[in-house]
Amino acid sequence: MRYAFLLIGGLEVLALAEVKYLFSTPEIVDGRIAVVEVCEPLFYRLALTKEVIELLEVCDYSELEDAFAEIPIPSQPLCVRVKRFRRTKTSTQELERKLGEILWRRGAKISVSSPKSVVKVYIADKAYVGLLRHVTDTKQFEERHPNKRPFFKPGVMLPRISRALVNIAVKDGLFLDPMCGTGGLLIEAGLMGLDYVGVDAFSNVVEGCARNLRYYGLHPSVLRGDAKTLPFKDSSVSGIATDFPYLQSSKSFGSLEELYCKSIPEFARVLRFGCRAVLVSNIDIEEIVAESFEVLEVFRYRVHGSLTRRIYVCSNSKGNSK
């Protein structure tokens, strides 16, 4: 079934990656709109999509009224809502009224105040018409802001970004964060129902991470260990995402260069063949990553003036194939 995803503004590239790796490669990308064939509607997992509609029609703007004369009508009371991404001669409100009137004349029950179905129209280069099937709960991410956790350290990723990275890394199976810190990635994995495990080098951080996991009703699946010598068998995890420590905010066992050079091959060892790792760093590490992984994509995410995160999406096509 085809769906249109309305991506959040400002992070469209990363949002598109989340949709692509969680579902499939979009057949149409039109600004903030991505049209995707979906077999398993895992919409509840989305972080960087505002809403999703079940697609009924894609047409030119000039053909909208003709399309509304043909689309199937829900039996429940409905309303029409329009979102424009370019200027049109007709205002949003007038267009909603016009299109709703077409459906009403065809026998639809119209209820602007308490609709049971919403017919959405996105207007970009093309017009996309569909039934609203999912709206992402954005409030949840603010409620899980890192400074609201029992154990907090500055500089960690926000929950919305963490969830998107987990979704890019793994669809199902065991998720690993080999440098889990306060547990932001593990929390998002656990709340989505994934199996997960975290590793950190420092006992106080492991204890703090476990406290954060329990705070959200999750199992404290975290242990003390070294990312350069992980305590897991070859090909034992289905996805990895991790945020490397930064010189200005964290210490590490040995130098940071040693951590990169020894941990990345270790990630490839424990990751199943063909599965993905999402590696986040504040420095360019593509050459090091490419020695162990196939680099699929690289994104840059500006946090503030002195910090731009590099996000490397990698496939373990070079690793062992057990």
N, C-alpha and C positions, 0 to 999 in steps of 0.2 A: 504494500500500500504506500502511496506517495504522501509525504508530509512536507510542509513548508515550515522552516525554523526561523524565527525572528531573533537574530543575534543581538546581544547587548552592544551598545555603542562604545567606542573607544578601545575595545579588545576584540575586534571582529576577526582578526587573523587567528588568534588563539581560540576563539569561540568556534571558528570553522574547523580547526583541528580537533577539538573535542567532539564535534558532531561526526566528523569523518572517521575517527578511530573507534568511537562508541557504536556507530551505526554503519555507514558506508560512505564512499566518496560522493559528494553532491553532484547531481546531474545538471543543476542550474545554480549559479551564484550571481545574485543580482543585488549588489550593495550589501545590506544587512540581512538579506533573505537567502536561505539555502534550501533547495528542494532535494529531498533524499527519499530513496526507496527504503522503507523500514520493515523488517521482518519481526523484530522483537522490540516492542515499544518501551524502552527503558527510560522514559522521559523523566521519571522521578530523580534520576541521577544527575541531570543536567545542572550545570553551574553558570554557564556563560550564554545561555539561551533565555530570552525573556518569555517566549511562549511558542507553542506549536499548534499548527492547524492541520487537520486532515484535508488534503487538497481536493477540491471539486473541479476547479477550472483555472487554467492559465491563459490569458488573452491580452490583447492590446487594450489600453484604456478606453479607446473609442468603442470597443465591443462589449463593455461591461454590462450594459442594459440588456443586450441580446443574450449574454451568458446567464443573467438572472432570470430570464424567461425560460431557461432550460434546466437549470441546476435542480437536483432533488431537494424537496422541502421537508425539514424535520416535522414530526407530528406534534412536538412540544412547542409551547409559546417561545418565540424567538425575537431577537433584535439584530440589527445590522450595525457593525462597527467598522469604520474605515481608518486606516493609518496611511498617511501620505509621506513619501520620501522624495517627492518632486512636486512642483506647483501644478495645479490644475485650474481650469476656468471655474469649476464648481467647487464651492467650499465643502469641507468635510461634513458638516452638519446637513447641508442641502443634499449631498450625495447619499448620505445614510438614509435620509427621508425618501429620496427618489427610488433607491434600490429596495428599501423596505416596502414601499407602495407596490412595486412590481410583484413581490412575493405575496403581499396581502391580496392582491387581485387574483392571484393563483390559488388562494385558499389558505395561506399561512396564517397562523395565530401570532399576532404581533404583541409583544410586551416589552416596552422599553424599561420599565421599573424593576420587573422581576422575571427576566427571561430564563428559560431552562436550557436553551441552546443559543449560541452566539455565532452568527455568520460573519466572519472576518474578511476584510478586503485590505490587502497591502498593495499600494501603488508605487512602483518604482519604474524601471524601464518597461516592465510588463505589469499587468494586474494579476494578483493571486487571490483566489477566492476559496475559502474553506471553512470548515466547522472547527471552532476552538476546542482543542483536546487537552491542552496542558498549559498551565501558567506556573512559572517557577516561583517558589516561595523565597523571595529575596530577604525577608526579615530574619530567616534562620541563620544567615551568614553573619549578620550583625550580632545576633544573640550568641554566636560562637566566636566572637572577636577574640584574638589571642590574649588581650589584657583582661578578659573575663574568666580565664582559666585559673585554677588553683596554683599552677606552676607556670610562670611566665618568664620569657627572656625576650629582649627587644630584637627587632630585625627579622622576625619570622614571617613567613608568607601568610597572607590572609586566607580564610577558609574557602572563599570562592575560587581563588587561584589553585589552592591545594586540591580541591575536589576536581577541578578540570584536569589537573596533571595526573591524578589517579585514573580518571576516565580515559585519558590518552594512553596511559601505560597498560591498562588491563581491563578486559571485559568481565572475566571470571577467573577463578583459580586463586592461588596464593599470591598475595601482594607483599612485597618487601620494601621497607625503607631502611637501608643499611647505615644511615646516620640520622636517626629519627629525631634527635633533639627533644623538643617539648611535645612532639607527637601530632602535629597538625595534619600531616598526610595520613597517619594511621587513624585518626579520629574520623576523617572523611571516608576512608575505606570502610571502617567498621559501621558507620551510620548507613552506608549503602548496602550493607549485608555481605561484604566481601570477607574472606579469610585473610588475615594479615599478621605480620610479625615485624617488629622493629629491633634495631640494634643501635647501641650508642656506647662510646668509649668510656664515659664517665659515670660512676655509680650514682652520684647525686642527680644527674640528668635522667638516668634510667628510672630512678625512684620518682622523680617529678613527672616524667612521661606517664608512668603507671598511674599516678594520682590523677592526671588529666583524663586518661582513658576511663578510669572508674567514675569520674565525675559525670561522664556522658553515658554511663551504664554499659560500658564496653569492657571486655576482658583485657587485663593488663598484659597483653602478649608482647613483651619487650624484654630484652636481655642485654647484659653487658658483653661487649665484644669489640673487636677491631675490624673495621671495614676492609682492611688490607688482607685479613685472614678470616674470612667469614666462617662460622661454625655450621655450615650447611653442605649437603651433598651436591655434586654436580647436577645441573638441570633440575633443580628442586623447586623453583619458584616460577610463577607465570607472568609476573610483571614487577618492575622496579621503578620507583620514583624517589629522588632524594635531592636535598639542597645542600651542596657542599659548604663547609664553614668558610667564613670570611676572615682574613687576617685581622681586621680591625675589631672583630666581635667574638672571636673564639680561638682557643688554643687547640692543638692537635698533637697526636703522637708523632713525633718527627716533624719534618718540614711539610708545608702545604704541597710543595711539588712532589714529595714522596707519596703523600696521600693520594694525589691524582694518579700518579704513575702506577701505583701498586693496587689501588682499590678498583679502578675501572676494569682491568683484566679479571679481577675477582668477581665483579658483577656479572661479567660475561660467562664466567665459569658456572655460577649458580643459576643463571637464567636459562630457561628452556629455549631450544633452538627455534628461531622464528618469532619469538616473543619480544616485547619492547621494554626498553629502559628510557626513562625521562630524567635527564641529568641537568641540574640547575647550578649555575656558577656565576660569580661576579667578574670572571675573567674569560678570555677566549681560550677554549681548550679543545677545539675541534680536531687538531692534529693528534692529540693524545687519545681522544675518544675514537677517532677513525682507525687506530691501531687494533682495537678490539671489537668495534661495532661498525655496522653500516649506518651512517648518519642520514636519516630520512629528511629531517627538517630542523632548522634553527630559528628560534624566535627571540626577539629582544623585548624585554618588558621593563620600562623605566619606572622605578619605584619612587626615587626622588633625585635631586641634583647630583648626588655623589654615588648613586647606586643604580646600575642597569643590570638586571638579571638576564643571562643568556640561558635559554631553554633548549636543550638538545634532545630531539626525539630520535631514538636509535633502535635498530633492529638487530637481534642477535643472529644474523645470517652468517657471521664469521665464527661464531662460537662452536662448541661441540654440539653434535646432533643426536645425542643419546635420547 
